[in-house]
Amino acid sequence: MAVVIRMMRAGAKKRPFYRIVVADSRRQRDGRFVEILGYYDPLTQPYSLKVNEEKARLWISKGAQPSDQVASLLRPKGIIAASASKPARPAAAAATKAPVKRAKPRKVTDRKAKNRAARVKKQATPKKPKPKKK
C-alpha cells in the first residue's frame, strides 16, 4: 500500500479549508484516510497551519510521500529538509527514449464523427476573400 500525506478539502463552497491527512494513494481526495495530522486554512491572513510534527515525522520515516503542496507547507516548519524534493530524471535517459510511432488515422464511419471532422476542417481553413465587383 503506497501511503501519501495530502490535503483533504473541507469547508463550504468558495471557502476552502483543508485537513492534512495520511491516506492510501489509491483513494480519492476526500475519501477514506488513515490519520489526520493537522489542518491548513488559506483564507486567514497570514494562513493558518497546524500540524502534529511528531506524527508527520513518524509517517515520513515510515515511507509516506508528501504531496507537492503539503511538502511546501511542511518545509518552513522543518519537518521536511529544504533539499528534499522529487529526484530529477537524468537527461541521458530522456535522450535515449525511442520515438513514438503514430498510428494511421482511422477511417471515419460514424455520422457524428464525420460532422465533427468536417467542422474541424472548416475551422482550420481560412476564408478566402471574395473578389470585388466593379
C-alpha positions in Angstrom: 0.0 0.0 0.0 1.5 3.4 -1.1 0.9 5.9 1.6 0.8 9.7 0.9 0.4 12.8 3.1 -2.0 15.1 1.3 -4.7 17.7 1.8 -8.4 16.7 2.1 -10.8 19.5 1.2 -13.4 20.6 3.7 -15.4 23.8 4.1 -18.2 25.4 2.2 -18.3 26.4 -1.5 -15.7 29.1 -2.2 -14.5 28.8 1.5 -11.8 26.2 1.3 -10.4 24.6 4.4 -8.0 21.6 4.2 -7.1 18.8 6.6 -3.7 17.3 6.2 -4.2 13.6 6.2 -2.3 10.3 5.7 -4.1 8.2 3.1 -3.7 5.4 0.7 -2.6 6.8 -2.7 -5.4 4.9 -4.5 -8.2 6.5 -2.5 -10.0 9.6 -3.8 -9.0 13.0 -2.4 -11.8 13.3 0.1 -12.2 9.6 0.7 -11.1 7.3 3.5 -7.9 8.2 5.3 -5.6 6.6 7.9 -4.9 9.6 10.2 -5.4 13.4 10.5 -2.1 15.2 11.0 -3.4 18.8 11.1 -5.1 21.5 9.1 -4.5 24.3 6.7 -6.7 27.4 6.3 -5.6 29.5 3.3 -8.2 32.3 3.9 -6.8 33.7 7.1 -4.1 36.4 6.9 -1.5 35.0 7.3 -2.6 31.5 6.5 -3.2 29.1 9.4 -1.3 25.9 9.6 -1.3 23.4 12.5 0.5 20.1 12.1 1.4 17.5 14.7 5.1 17.5 13.8 5.8 14.3 15.7 3.2 12.2 13.8 4.3 13.8 10.5 7.9 12.9 11.0 6.9 9.4 12.1 4.9 8.8 8.9 7.7 10.3 6.7 10.2 8.0 8.4 7.8 5.0 7.6 7.9 6.0 3.9 4.9 8.2 3.4 5.3 10.6 0.5 4.0 14.1 1.0 2.3 15.7 -2.0 4.0 18.8 -3.5 1.6 21.2 -1.7 2.0 19.5 1.7 5.8 19.4 1.2 5.8 23.2 0.6 3.8 23.7 3.7 6.0 21.4 5.9 9.4 22.8 4.7 9.2 26.1 6.7 8.3 24.1 9.8 11.5 22.0 9.4 9.6 18.7 9.1 11.0 18.1 5.6 14.5 19.1 4.6 14.7 22.0 2.3 16.6 20.0 -0.3 14.2 17.1 -0.2 12.4 17.0 -3.5 11.5 14.6 -6.1 14.6 13.2 -7.9 15.1 14.7 -11.3 15.1 12.5 -14.4 18.5 12.1 -15.9 18.9 13.9 -19.2 20.6 10.9 -20.8 17.6 8.7 -20.1 15.3 11.2 -21.8 17.5 11.4 -24.8 17.7 7.7 -25.4 14.0 7.3 -25.4 12.7 5.7 -28.6 10.4 7.9 -30.8 6.7 7.2 -30.6 5.3 5.6 -33.7 2.0 7.2 -34.5 -0.9 5.1 -35.9 -2.6 6.0 -39.1 -5.9 7.9 -38.6 -8.9 5.6 -38.7 -11.4 5.8 -41.4 -14.5 7.8 -40.2 -17.6 5.8 -40.5 -19.7 7.3 -37.7 -22.1 10.1 -38.8 -21.4 12.3 -35.8 -17.7 11.8 -36.2 -17.9 12.8 -39.9 -19.8 16.0 -39.0 -17.2 16.8 -36.3 -14.4 16.2 -38.7 -16.0 18.5 -41.3 -16.4 21.3 -38.6 -12.8 21.0 -37.6 -11.6 21.0 -41.2 -13.8 24.1 -41.9 -12.4 25.9 -38.9 -8.8 25.1 -39.9 -9.1 26.5 -43.4 -9.0 30.3 -43.6 -11.7 32.1 -45.6 -10.7 33.3 -49.0 -11.5 37.0 -49.7 -14.3 37.5 -52.2 -13.3 39.4 -55.4 -14.7 42.9 -55.5 -17.3 43.7 -58.1 -16.8 46.7 -60.3 
